[in-house]
Amino acid sequence: MSIFSDIILFNWLIFLNSVVFIAILCGVFIGCLLPDTDLPRSKIDYMEGVAGFFGMISKNLLNPLIAKIFECYFKKPIDQSHRGITHTIYGILAYCLLIEGLSLLILFLLGFGPLMLMYSFFVLGLILGGVFHLLEDSCTKMGVFPFYPVNPNKKYSGSISTYDFTDDRPKYFSSSLFVIAAILLILQVTLKFPVGLNIFLSICSFLIVWILIIAISRM
């Protein structure tokens, strides 16, 4: 769902700057998995390469670090359990900014300055992937508290059970996102709309489909 959501939002970028599009898409792929590093074992823990590396760094370094940062700032314990600080807007921004700062410093010291801008697009994808993850989890019964710890009581939840495989709604949501992404790509190739119009259609399509997904998930 995160990948298709990203394609809906940025399909106009594919033919404008495919390298930037791929950088954002790779960021979304990894970023949508990072919030679940608050679990003892999550999907990203079974991955190798770049994804596995980011998962390991997040679980063992960044998650405890951002918890300590928030504890120092708010002067109270921070929830590090599942769907705690890593499942919040502030937590996602915090660990992505830490990733950005540390990585850019390493790239600069190693003399890879030209890659710094492209890497920033990758980090943008990490942030978007985290936000998409929150949107998806807000459709479940367990829900999320996206503004914790600033607003620890505002919960967003739906009626979907995470492990109820008889509920077909998630499959329909994924299929709908895929179809819309495909339609936007086809329209872009065949009708060759101006970039501004493509961006407008992408944003409107994303907002409409996610409003519907959230509404249906609450039924």
N, C-alpha and C positions, 0 to 999 in steps of 0.2 A: 504493500500500500504506500509506503514511503517513497519507493522508487517511482511508481506511477504518478504520485502527487508531485514529485519533483519534475517529471517530464511535462506534466500539465502546466506547471508554472514557468518552465524555462525552455519549452519546445522551440520558441522563437530564437533561442540562442544557438541552436544546433548548427544552422547554416550561416549564422553571423560570426560566431567564434566557437568552433567545435571543441577546441582545447579547453577553454574556460568552462564550457558545458560539461565536459568529461570530468574536470577537476571538481566542480560542484557535485556532480552525480556520485563520484567516488566518496566525497565527503558525506553525502547523505546516506550512502550504503553503510558506512562505518558508524556515522553519528546516530543512526536510528537504533543501533545495537548497544551503544555505550550506556544509556540510562540503566539497563539491566545488569550492569556490572556490580550492582549492589546485592546481587544474588550470589550464593556460594559458587554456583556454576550456571553460566548463561551461554547462549548460542556462540557469542564471540570467543568464549574460552576454548571452544573446540576448533577454532580457526587458526590458520598459520599465516605467515607473511605479515603484511602491513596491518591487516585487521586484528590479528592475534596480538601484535605488538601494542597497538593502541588499547586493546582490551586489558592487557597485562599492566600497562602504565596507569590506566584509569583506575583499575581495581586496587592496585597495591600502593599507588602514590597519590594520584590526583583526588580520588574520593575522600580518603582520610584528611588530605591537606585542606580541601575546601570546607570540610566539616569543622576543622580547627579554626579556619579563618572566620566562618560564620559564628562559631562559639565565642571567639574573642570579641567579635563586633556586637553580638546580641546579648552577651553575658548569660547564656543559658545553653544547656545541652542541645545538640542537633541530632535529629533522627537520621541514622545511617542505615536503617532497616530497608527492606524492599519497598519501593515507591516512597522513599523518604527524600532526602536532599537531592539525589540525582534525578528525581522525577519532578523537578521544579524549574521554572524559567531561570531563576537566579543561579541554581546549581549548574544548569547547562551552560549558561553564559560564563560562569566562573571557570569551569574546567576547560571550556573552549578557549577562553582568553589565556589561561595558563599554558595550554598546548601551543597557542599562537606565539606567545612571548618566548617560551623556551625554544621552540623550533626555529623561529626567525633568528634568534641569537646564534644558534648552532649553525644555521645556513650561512649567516654573515661571517662567522669565524672561520668556516671552512671554505669561504670564497665563492659560495653559490648565490651571490646577491641577485642575479637575474631571475632566480626561481622564487624569490620572496613574494612577489606579487601574485604569482600563480598559486603559491601555497596559501595565500590569504583567501583565495576563492575556495580552496579545499576546506579551510576552516569554516567559511560561510556555510558550506555544505554540511559540516559537522553540526553547526547550530541548527540548521533547518531540519536535519535528520532527528535531532533531539526533540524539536518542536513537533514534528510529525509523530514521533513516538508518544508524546503527551496527548496529542489529539486522539490517537488510536486507543490509548489506555483510558481516556476519558469516556469512552463508549462502554467500558466494562463495569460490572457491579462494584468491584473494588475501587475503581476510580482513582483520581489523583488530586493532590492539593498543589496546583501549579504555582501558587504565590507564597508558599511556605518558604521561609519562616516569617516573612513580613506580614502575611495574612494566613495564619495557620488553620483557619476554620472554613475557608472557602473551598468546598469540595465540588468536583465535577465528575459525575458518574452516569452510567447508562444501565441497561438491563442485560447485557451480554456477559455470560460466564466465560472466563478465559479458557477453561478446559472442557467446555461443553461442545463437543464436536457434532452434536445433532443440530445446533443452531447454525443455519446456513447464511445468516446475515453477513458475517465477515467475508465469505466467498463472493456474495453478490456485491459487496462494497469493492473488493479487489477487482472484480470483473468490470464494474462500472468505471472505476478509475482507469483501467486499461483501455476500455473502449473510448472514453473521452480523450485520453492521451493520443490514441491512434487517429481519431477523427481530427483533432487539432493539427497533427502532423500531415495528414492527407490534405486538409484545407490549405495548409501553408505551402505545400508542394504544388498543388493544382491551381489554386486561385492567386497565389503570390501576393497576398495582402501586404500593405506597408508594415514595417516593423512595429510602429506605434499601435496599429490595429491588432496585430498578433499579440502584443503584450496585453492589451485591454481584454481580448477574448480569453487569454490564458488566466488572467487574474479573476475575471468574472466566472469562468468555468470552475476554477479551483474553489472559490467562495461558495458558489451554488451547490456543487457536489458535496462539499464538506458540511454545509448547513443541513443538507438532506441526510447525510450519513449520521450526523449527531442526532437529528430529530428522530430518525428511524431506530437508532440504538437506544432511545429512551422509551420506546413503546413497550 
